[in-house]
């Protein structure tokens, strides 16, 4: 991953080159609507207080668990003992972006939602809160972490979340075989180039006109920026929105020319 200083420099560059976060000067009607109806909406899930209380509880929890981290996020490549507190502070998406995921779901109302990288279940709850009628499937590679996420879902009262445990290379193809299409996918599980591209290609198999693919930490490292650049160039991708910490991908066949936006958020 990039150093803190490098990330700061990249974020400042993003602020300089990004288009207005209020929609001024954005000529794409689709993106303008996204800015007005999603980014600038102040809607919050009814359960936000309960979800954030659970986040605070996890950030204070010093219970130790054995973790097998298959991704690049924590620089761990073997079994290791970590506290719930450490996992929460390192892996949980900040409230601002967790609520953005909720707003995206609340606006587009996807019926089939998949999350790759459950962690402790906070972002999963925000995704699920956006459409209580959706089928929400979340993938987690570490059994003990998945167990804590299930406690989160039970405590918050999320009954429509399914957890698939195991390596993504096994669980993602299994999931894809069970659905006709994917309406929304949030990829936050393995911050390396090759797995990210592989996940993208698998998800693309079941992506349709209204599908939204969301990739986390697109500027996190050289590998993730390489993956993001390649995803943008894919022939099926017609529109992307770069919000620095996350990137949105659309495969809208109705849009004949590619457009790539960097929007301040």
Secondary structure by P-SEA (a helix, b strand, c coil): cccaaaaaaaaaaaaaacccccccccccaaaaaaaaacccccccccaaaaaaaaaaaaaaccbbbbbbccccccccccbbbbcaaaaaacccccaaaaaaaaaaaaaccccbbbbccccccaaaaaaaaaccccbbbbbbccaaaaaaaaaaaaaaccccbbbbbcccccaaaaaaaacccccbbbbccccccaaaaaaaaaaaaaccccbbbbbccccccaaaaaaaaaaaacccccbbbbcccbbbbbbcccccbbbbbbccc
